[in-house]
Amino acid sequence: MPAPYSYDLRQKVIDAIELDGMPKTEASQVFHVSRNTINLWLQRKAQTGDFLPKPNHPPGNNHKITDWHKFKAFAQEHGHKTSAQMAELWDDDISPRTISRALKKIGFTRKKTYGYQERWKQQREEFMAQIEQMEPQEVVYLDEAGMNSQDSDYPYGYCEQGQRFHVLKSGKRQDRVSYSTRQNT
């Protein structure tokens, strides 16, 4: 929006018309202001007693989330969900993008640390005990890397900055591409 005409110019135009009796059309040509603008200034002076420009208040954001304590509790409870899922659960009609911006504002970041549901802690401890009893030259390290077909569709979650969000996923393999390497010590 262009800047309003200065109060000084407005004063000169109105004085020329009211005090000097200059016709509006002539004042429009002399001061390079449209006749419609002059009419609006005269109307404003008749209504308010002055011809100051209207205050220019650009529209602000109507924040959909106003109770930040409630939202933080909501985010802690539903942090394992995606922003789209959280938007559906929120009380008001709200977009996933608004949820993401609000999470950022309260210091939550997007992340997850995955573990497997099919973990056997006792077997892992027994295996580690066996390795500790072996001679270092007997130990061979194998590293397997691969990608499951479901690896490309990991959901995500949110939690406070500096913390990890832990969740379990299925370790049952489907289609998998794997490769292995070996290193002797």
N, C-alpha and C positions, 0 to 999 in steps of 0.2 A: 504494500500500500504506500503511495507517495506521501511525502511529508505535507502537513497542512500549510496553507498560506500563513505568512507571519502576521502577528497581531497588528504590527505597524501598517502593513499594506491594507489590511481589512479596515483599520481606522481611517486611512486616507480615502479609500473608496467610499465608505459610508459618509464621511464628512463632505466629500465632493457632491454626493447626491443630496444629502439632507441640508447641509448648510449653504452650499453654493448653488443648489438647484440644478445640477448637471443631470441630464437624462441618463437612465440606466444603460442604454445602448452606447452612448458616447463614453461613459465611464468604463464600460466593458472594453472598448477599443483603446482608450487612453492607458488603462492599467493592465491590459492584456489578461483579463479575467473574463470568463464566460458570463453571460447574462444570467444563466441559471444559478451560477455560484453566488452572484450578487443577490439574487432573489432569496436564496437559502440563508445568506447572512442576515438579510433584513427580517426574514421570518424568525430566525433564532433571536434576534434583538427584540422583536415584538413579544416573543414567548418568554424569554428569560431575562431580558433587560440588558444583555450583552451579546457579543458575537464571537466569543471565544470558540476555538475549535473544540469539537467533541473529544473527550479523552480517548486516546487510542489504547485500549487494553486488549492485546491479542488473546485469543481464547487459550486458556490453560488446559492441562489434561484433567479430565475427570477420572481420578484414580479409582479403579475398580476395587482395589484392596486398600482399605483404610485402617483396619485393625491389625497392626503388625504383630502383636503378641499372639493373636488367634492364628494368623497365617504361619508364624514360626512353629507353633504347636502342630498345626496341620502338616507342615512340611516334614517335621520330625516323625510324625506318625505315618505319612505316606511317601517318605523319601525313596522307597524302593520302586515306586511307579514312575512312568514317564511323565513328561510335562502334559502331554495330551490326556493321559489318564487322570492326572491331578486336576486338570481343567474341568473334566466331566464331574469330578467329585466335589468341586468347590461350590459353595452356596449359590453364587450368582453366575450369570452367563458370562464366561470369561474365556479368552483364547489361550492356547498353549504358549504363545509368545509372551503374553502378559505374565503367565506363571513363571516362565524362564527369567524375565526381567526382575520380577519380585524376588525370586530365589537368589539371584545375583545381588540384589539390594540388601538382603539379610545375611549375606556372606556364605551362602550355600553354593557348592560347586558340583558339577556333573561328573560322577565316577562310580565305579563298582570294582570290587575285588572278588573274583570268582573262586570258589572251591567246589569240590564235587560232593554230591549227596552220597555217593557210593564209596566213601572213605572208610578205611579200616585202620584205625589208630593203633590197635594192638599189633596187627601184622607189620605195620611200619616200624614200630618200636623194636619188634623182634628182629626185623631185617637190619636195622641200624646196629643192634647189639652184635649180630653176626659179622658185619663189616668191621666193627671195631676190633674184633679178635683176629682178623686177617693181617698178614704181613703187607706192608705198603706195596711191594713189588707184585703181589698177587692180585691187587685191585686193578680192574679195568673199568674205566668210566665210559658208559654208553650214553649218548644224548640222542633222544628221539624228538623230533619236531614234526608237526603236521597240522593239518587243518581239517576239522569236521565240517560236514555240510551245514550244520546249524551255527557255526562260528560267525557267519556273516550277519546273523540276526540276534545279537546280544541286546537285551534290554539294558537300560541304564537306570541310575538312581541319583539322588541328591543327598548330600549331608554337609555339615559345616566345614568350612575351609580348614585344612590341616588334619582332617580325619578321613578314614577310609570307610566306605560303605560295603559291608561284607554280605554276600548272598551265595546260596548254593545253587548249582545247576546240575542237570543230569550228565553223568559221565558215560552213559551208554553210547557206544559208537554207532554211527551210521556210515554213510559214505565218507571215506577218509583218504587223504593223500598224506603219506608219511615218508620220512627219510631218517636215517640213523648215521651217526659217526662214532668212531671209537678212538680212545686215546689211552695208551699205556702210560703208567707213571714210572 
